[in-house]
Amino acid sequence: MTEPEEDILEIICDRVRSLTIALDEDMRLLGTVPTDLTAFEAMTEHGRVGSRALLKTVEQLEDQLMRLFRTILQARAVDTKDLYARDVANRMESLRIIDSADGWMEVVKLRNRLVHDYPLTSEARFAKLVEAVRATDILRAATQRALTYVDKKEWLA
């Protein structure tokens, strides 16, 4: 791996670590995850801020993990130019960085919806929050495994 490639990998890994910390902070701010629309609408101000922050963090963490996944593949001499998200997910599953390409693709689809659709109704915002909370386990596992993979390969000085 060249020094510029190491620099890029280190930057992405740092971002992923920071976003994982943000994920923990968002969940603490959110507090108890609402189980229904009534509880969602009754959230405290801190909970509402935490819920909005969580949506943004989930969006950003998925994006940075996909960058990390592609960088891992490039470090393994895989040409990623023509790979779709599903191709990357399949390869990450084969490397055991993610449990399921299908599960990861649900997170990718959620990220795309979070970026492009702002939920205006309480029902829609609650539904997005529920999806984001569910995605946190997949994101945490992928983060831990991807960073461990990079460490084991000793790609960073």
N, C-alpha and C positions, 0 to 999 in steps of 0.2 A: 504494500500500500504506500502510495506517495505521501509526502508531507501535506500537500494541499487536501488530499482525500482524508487524511487523518484529522486535519483541522475541521473539515466539514462534518465528519463523523462525530467529533467531540462537541461541536456546536449543537448538533441535533440531539445527542445524548443529554447534554445539559438542559436543553429545552424540555425534553421528555421528563427529566427528573423534576424540573421546576413545575411543570404542569401536573405532575403527580402530587406534589405538595399542594398545589392550588386545588386539586380535586378533594384532598382531605380537608382543606380549609372550607371549601364550598359546602361539603357535606356537614361539617360542624356548624356552619352558619345556618344551613337549612334546618338542622335539628331533626326532629322526628319526621320521617317521610310521610306525607299525607296519604291515607289509604283510600280516600274518596274525595269527590268534588267539594263536599261541605267542609271537610278538613282543609283542603287546599285553599278554599276561599277564606278560611278563618286563620290562615297563617299569620304570624307576627311579621313586622316589617323586616326583621333580620331573616326570617324564613323566606320571605318573598325575594329579598336581595340574593340570598343564598341559592334559591332556585334558578334565578336568572344567570347568576355566575356559573352555576353548574352546567347549564346548557352551553354556555360559551366555552367552558373548559373542556367539556366532552368533545365539542366540535374541534377545538384546537389540538387536543391530545390525539384524536384519531388522525388528523392531518399530519402531525409530526411523527407519529408512529409509522404512517405510510411512507414518509420520507426516510425514516430509519430502515424500514423493511427494504426499500429500493436500494439504499446505500449498502446494506448487508449483501444484497444480491450482487451489486456492482463489485464489492470487495471480493466476492466469490467468482468474479469474472463472468457474470451473467449480463448480457446486453438487455437492459430494461426498457429501451426506447419504445418497443412495440408491445410491452406488457400492459394488459388491462389490470384494474384493481383485482379482479377475480384470479388472474394469473399469479399475481403477487401473493394473494391470500393462499392459493394452493401451494405455492412454494414455501410460505411461512409455516403452513400446516405440516409439510413434509420435513421441515427442520425442527418441528415441535415447538416453535415459538408461539403459535396459537393452537388451541385445541381443535378448532373447526373453521374451515374456510367459509362454510355457510353462516356460522355465528358471526364471524368477522364481517362478512358482507352485510349483515343486518346493521352492524355498527357504521359501516361505510354509508349505507342508505340513510341511516338516522342523521349522520353528519351532513349529508347533502340536503336533507329536509331542513335541518337547523340553519344552514347557510342561506337557503333560498326561500323558505317560508316562515314568516313571522306569525305565530298563532295569535289571533286576535281575541278569540273567545276564551273564557275561563276553562271550558271543557277541552279545547285544543291545547291550551297551555299546560293543563294538568296531564293530558295524554303524553305530551312531549317530555314532561318532567319524569313521568313513570318510565318511559323508554330510556331516558338518560340515566336514571338511577340503575336500571337493569344493565345498561352498557358498562357501568363502572367496573364490575367484576371482570369482564372481558378485557377492558382497557388496562386494569391493574395487572392482570396475569400476563398480558402481552408485553407490557412495559418491563416487568420483572424478568421475563424470559429473554426478551431482546437484549436488555442491558447485560444480563448474565452471559448470553451468547457472545456479545462483543468483548466482554472481559475475558472469557475463556480463549477467544481467538487471539487475545493480546494485540489487537489492532491499534490501541491507543498507547502512547508512550507512558 
